[in-house]
Amino acid sequence: MDKAADLPRQTRETWLMTLVVFASPFVVLAVYGTMHCGLLALLRLLGVPLLAVVHGMPLIPVYSWKTGSISTVKLKYFLGPFKSLFGATCIGLMDVTAVVLYLRGTMLHPENASSAGHFRVLMYTITYDFLWESICDVRDIQEDEQNNITTLATSFGVRPLLIFLGGTTMMGDLSITLLGGGSAVLSVVRSIVFWGAFGALALHKQRSAMYPWGLATLVGLLPVWLASLGPRT
C-alpha cells in the first residue's frame, strides 16, 4: 500500500488489483480463523493492519505557507527515521494478537496462558520486523533521497546501517531467547542467517526482482513462528 500510493495512476490501479487478488484468500482465512473467537477478536486482529494501511496512504492534511494550499501527505513524513520502528510495532501487535487468539482457542486451559510468553512474541516480532523494514529502506534509499524522505538508510548510509542492524538483531534475539530459557547458540545462528540473507538481498537485488523479494517476505515470517512456539510449550 505504501509503494502503490507513489505510483502513477495507471500503474497504481493494476498494482492494487494484483494486490487485492493475492491478498483476498489470506483475508478470508483470517476471518474464518477468528470467527469462533467472536467479533471482538476479529476487530482486534484486523485493527492493526488498518493502521498500517493508514500509514501508507497520504491522508494527513498539511498547509503550505509558500503556496497557500493544503495537500495530503503520509504519516511516514513525520516519523522520519522512526518509520521502521513504527512499522515493526504495528506488525508485532498484530502477530501477538493472532498468537493469543490461537492459543485461547486450542489450549485446554487458556486462562493459564503465559503473558510473559506473549510478551516474548511481541518483542521477537518487533526485532525481526525492524530488521525487515530497515532492509527495505536500504533497497529504496535512492527513491527516498529523491523524495526527501528521512529513513535510517538515508541518515547513516547503507553499510553503517547494515552493521547496526546486525548488532541490534543479534542482541535483540539473544536477549529474548535467554529470558525464555532458550539456546544462545541457536539464537546467534538464527540472527546471523536472517540478517545476512536480507542484507545480501538488499545489496544485490533491485525492487523489480519480484520473486526474490516476495520469497524473502515469506521467509521473514519464520521468526514469528519460532516465537509462537515458546508460549505454546
C-alpha positions in Angstrom: 0.0 0.0 0.0 2.9 2.3 0.8 4.5 1.9 -2.6 1.2 1.8 -4.5 0.3 5.3 -3.3 3.5 6.6 -5.0 3.0 5.0 -8.4 1.4 6.7 -11.4 -2.4 6.3 -11.5 -2.5 3.8 -14.4 0.2 1.6 -12.9 -1.3 2.0 -9.4 -4.7 0.6 -10.5 -3.0 -2.5 -12.0 -0.8 -3.0 -8.9 -3.7 -2.6 -6.5 -5.8 -5.1 -8.4 -3.0 -7.6 -8.2 -2.7 -7.0 -4.5 -6.4 -7.5 -4.0 -6.4 -10.8 -5.9 -3.5 -12.2 -4.0 -4.5 -10.9 -0.6 -8.1 -11.9 -0.7 -7.5 -15.6 0.2 -5.5 -14.6 3.2 -8.2 -12.2 4.4 -10.7 -14.9 4.1 -8.5 -17.3 6.1 -8.1 -14.6 8.8 -11.8 -14.0 9.0 -12.6 -17.7 9.1 -9.9 -18.5 11.6 -11.2 -15.9 14.1 -14.9 -16.5 13.7 -15.1 -18.9 16.7 -13.4 -16.2 18.8 -16.1 -13.7 18.2 -16.4 -10.3 16.5 -14.2 -8.5 19.1 -11.3 -10.9 18.4 -11.7 -10.3 14.7 -11.6 -6.5 15.1 -8.5 -6.8 17.3 -6.7 -8.8 14.7 -7.6 -6.5 11.7 -7.3 -3.2 13.6 -3.5 -3.0 13.4 -3.3 -3.8 9.7 -5.7 -1.0 9.1 -3.4 1.3 11.0 -0.6 0.1 8.7 -2.7 0.9 5.7 -3.3 4.4 7.0 0.4 4.8 7.5 1.0 4.1 3.8 -1.7 6.4 2.4 -1.4 10.2 2.0 -4.2 11.1 4.4 -2.7 13.8 6.7 -3.5 17.4 5.6 -0.6 19.9 5.6 -0.8 23.6 4.9 2.0 25.1 2.8 2.8 28.7 3.7 4.7 29.2 0.4 1.8 28.2 -1.9 -1.1 28.9 0.5 -2.6 25.5 -0.4 -3.4 22.3 1.6 -2.0 19.0 0.5 -2.1 15.5 2.0 1.0 13.5 3.0 1.8 10.2 4.5 2.4 9.6 8.2 6.0 8.5 7.5 6.9 12.1 6.6 6.5 12.9 10.3 8.1 9.7 11.6 11.5 10.2 9.9 14.0 7.5 10.9 11.5 6.1 13.4 9.3 4.8 10.5 10.8 1.3 10.6 10.2 1.1 14.4 6.6 2.2 13.9 6.0 -0.4 11.2 7.7 -3.1 13.3 5.5 -2.3 16.3 2.3 -2.5 14.2 3.3 -5.9 12.9 4.3 -7.0 16.4 1.0 -6.1 17.9 -0.9 -7.9 15.1 1.2 -11.0 15.5 1.0 -11.3 19.2 -2.8 -10.8 19.0 -3.0 -13.7 16.5 -0.9 -15.9 18.7 -3.0 -15.1 21.8 -6.3 -15.8 19.9 -4.9 -19.1 18.6 -3.7 -20.3 22.0 -7.0 -19.4 23.6 -8.8 -21.4 21.0 -6.6 -24.5 21.3 -5.4 -24.7 24.9 -7.2 -26.9 27.4 -6.8 -24.2 30.0 -6.4 -20.8 28.1 -6.7 -18.9 31.4 -3.3 -20.3 32.3 -1.6 -18.9 29.1 1.7 -17.2 29.9 1.6 -13.4 29.5 5.4 -13.4 29.6 5.4 -15.8 26.6 3.1 -13.4 24.7 5.5 -10.5 25.5 8.4 -12.5 24.0 6.3 -13.0 20.9 5.8 -9.2 20.7 9.5 -8.4 21.2 10.7 -11.1 18.9 8.5 -9.9 16.1 9.4 -6.2 16.6 13.1 -7.2 16.5 12.9 -9.0 13.1 10.3 -6.8 11.5 12.5 -3.8 12.4 15.3 -5.6 10.5 13.0 -6.2 7.6 11.6 -2.7 7.4 15.1 -1.2 7.6 16.3 -3.6 4.9 13.5 -2.3 2.7 14.7 1.2 3.4 18.2 0.2 2.2 16.6 -1.1 -1.0 14.7 2.1 -1.6 17.4 4.6 -0.5 17.7 6.3 -3.9 14.0 6.8 -4.2 13.7 8.1 -0.6 16.6 10.6 -1.2 14.9 11.9 -4.3 11.6 12.4 -2.4 13.4 13.9 0.7 12.2 11.1 2.9 14.3 10.6 6.0 15.0 7.0 7.0 17.8 5.2 8.8 19.3 4.3 5.5 19.4 7.9 4.2 20.6 9.2 7.6 23.5 6.8 8.2 24.3 5.2 4.8 23.9 1.6 3.7 26.9 -0.1 5.2 26.8 1.6 8.7 23.1 0.8 8.8 23.7 -2.9 7.9 26.3 -3.2 10.7 23.9 -1.5 13.1 21.1 -3.9 12.1 23.4 -6.9 12.6 24.2 -5.8 16.1 20.6 -4.9 17.1 19.2 -8.1 15.6 21.7 -10.4 17.4 21.3 -8.6 20.7 17.6 -8.5 20.5 17.2 -12.1 19.6 19.8 -13.2 22.2 18.1 -11.2 25.0 14.6 -12.6 24.2 15.9 -16.1 23.9 17.9 -16.1 27.2 14.9 -14.6 29.0 12.8 -17.5 27.7 15.4 -20.1 28.7 16.4 -20.9 25.1 19.7 -21.7 23.4 22.1 -18.9 23.0 23.9 -20.7 20.1 20.7 -21.1 18.1 19.8 -17.5 18.8 23.1 -16.2 17.4 23.0 -18.5 14.4 19.4 -17.6 13.6 20.0 -13.8 13.8 23.2 -14.0 11.6 21.3 -16.1 9.0 18.4 -13.8 8.7 20.5 -10.6 8.8 23.0 -11.9 6.3 20.3 -13.1 3.9 18.3 -9.9 4.0 21.4 -7.8 3.8 22.7 -9.6 0.7 19.2 -9.3 -0.9 19.2 -5.5 -0.4 22.7 -5.1 -1.8 22.4 -7.2 -4.9 18.7 -7.2 -5.9 16.6 -4.3 -7.1 12.9 -3.9 -6.1 11.9 -5.0 -9.5 13.2 -8.5 -8.7 9.7 -9.7 -7.6 10.4 -13.3 -6.8 13.4 -12.9 -4.5 11.7 -10.1 -2.6 8.4 -12.0 -2.4 10.2 -15.1 -1.1 12.1 -13.0 1.4 8.8 -11.6 2.7 7.5 -15.1 3.4 10.8 -16.3 4.9 10.8 -13.2 7.1 7.8 -14.5 8.9 9.7 -17.6 10.2 10.9 -15.8 13.4 7.2 -15.1 14.3 6.5 -18.9 14.0 9.6 -19.6 16.1 8.5 -17.1 18.7 5.0 -18.6 18.9 6.4 -22.0 19.8 7.7 -20.6 23.1 4.4 -19.6 24.7 2.7 -22.8 23.4 5.1 -25.1 25.1 
